[in-house]
Amino acid sequence: MRNLYFFLITVISVLLFQLGGYSSTVQGSVVLKHALFEVSYSPQGINFNPAAGEIDWKWQLKTVSGINSVETGLIEPVVSGNDIRYHRGIITEQYLLRTFSVEQQFIIHSGESITGNLVIEGTVQSDGNLRRVEGGWNWTKNEANVFVGDVFVFDANG
């Protein structure tokens, strides 16, 4: 039984490892190649392309208000394990590789810099058709789609 458990863990680990991997391209950019999608991270933002390849979808951080010491300019992405991080002063914008998706998070390192209601604003550019769906937003074009889930906020108390 112990050998079967070890075998299953090894197979699962190999499958997860094969689902995605990072490679550096042009200086300052990182590309995630996954079986279902490809994501390019650069100082200009992220470019997400599903495997169907028929849709172009881009995100870029524009402004952060209600907090001091945040850099919203062109920041180079940094690979940290399976994650990509943009260190923006008091905030880290990070992207976590999941089995079938990428999760975006903004981590505030200290509440001392908060000056009011925190608002994080970005821009999305896409040649897909946008529509509101249960649980988020969906951009579609032919057979390809990009789904962005609703925002969830957690404070220091969870």
HELIX and SHEET records of a PDB file:
HELIX    1   1 ARG A    2  LEU A   19  1                                  18    
HELIX    2   2 GLY A  111  SER A  113  5                                   3    
SHEET    1   A 6 GLY A  20  SER A  24  0                                        
SHEET    2   A 6 VAL A  30  HIS A  34 -1                                        
SHEET    3   A 6 PHE A  37  SER A  42 -1                                        
SHEET    4   A 6 GLY A  45  PRO A  50 -1                                        
SHEET    5   A 6 TRP A  57  ILE A  67 -1                                        
SHEET    6   A 6 ILE A 114  SER A 126 -1                                        
SHEET    1   B 4 VAL A  78  SER A  80  0                                        
SHEET    2   B 4 ASP A  83  ARG A  88 -1                                        
SHEET    3   B 4 ILE A  91  LEU A  97 -1                                        
SHEET    4   B 4 VAL A 102  ILE A 108 -1                                        
SHEET    1   C 3 ASN A 129  VAL A 133  0                                        
SHEET    2   C 3 GLY A 136  LYS A 141 -1                                        
SHEET    3   C 3 ALA A 144  GLY A 149 -1                                        
END                                                                             
